[in-house]
Amino acid sequence: MLSINTQPSDTYTLDTLHDATETHPSLILRQADRCDRCGAQAFFIAKKNNGLDLLFCGHHGHKFSGSLIIQGFIVHDQTYRINESVSS
């Protein structure tokens, strides 16, 4: 069963939903991180055990997350951060 939740720091796969960014700070995206598909600001990270990381904007992350999960990626959705202010 696919579980999708866009609360802060959610990670989802076909079978599990858990918080991962607190234990893996590298999962926190920066403003400079860009979508691998279109170059917009990234809000999704798709990680695979072989070390492959893909970054996607909100649009492409939502569009591709289902197929990425089926291919064995763990998808981290950070779209809850879209309207955050940038710290000075």
N, C-alpha and C positions, 0 to 999 in steps of 0.2 A: 504494500500500500504506500503510495506517495504522500508524504506529509509536507506541506508547505506552510511556513509561518514566518512572517517578516518582523517579528519582535527583535530587539537588539541581540546581536551575536548568535543568531540561530544557524545551525548546521542541519541539513537534512539529507537523508539518503532514502532508498526505498523502504527500509525497515526501521530506521531510528531517527530520533530528533534529539539533539543535545547541544549544550553550550560549549563552544570550543575556543573562542577568541581570548578568554581570560588565561587559558593555559598555553595558547599559541599566539603571542603578540604579532607574529608575522602575518596573521590573517587580517589585521586591521589595515584597510586601504587608506592611502593618502590622496590628497587632491590631485597630485601629479600622476597617479596611476590611471591608465587609459584603456578603453575597450579595445580588445584585439580585433574586433570586427569593424568598428566605425571611428574610433579615436575619441569618443566622448568620455567623460569622467566615468571610471569604473566603480561599480557598486556590487558586483558579484565576483567571487573567486571560485573557480572550479579546479580542484586538486585531484591528482591521480597518484597512486602509490609509486609509480615509476619516476616521480619528481616533476611531471608535467603540470604546470600551472597556467590556467587561462583566465583572463580578466574580461569582464563584460559590463557594459552600461546596464541600467535598469531594463530597458527595452529588450536588448539582446539576451540578457540574463534570464528574463522570464520566458523569452521565446525558445531558448535552447536548453534550459535546465532539465527538463524531462528527459530529453535524449542523452544529455551528459550523464545523468544519474544511471540510466540504463547501461551506458558504456563503462560504468565503474568509477565515475568521478564523484567526489564529495563536493557539494555545492554550498557555498557560504553566501547568504543573501544579506547585504548591508544596506538595502534600499531605505531602511528607516532613517538613514543618515542624510538623505537627499536634501532636506531643508535645514540642515545644521549650519550655523554660522561658522566661518573660519576664525580660529583664534589668532589674535595678533601677537 
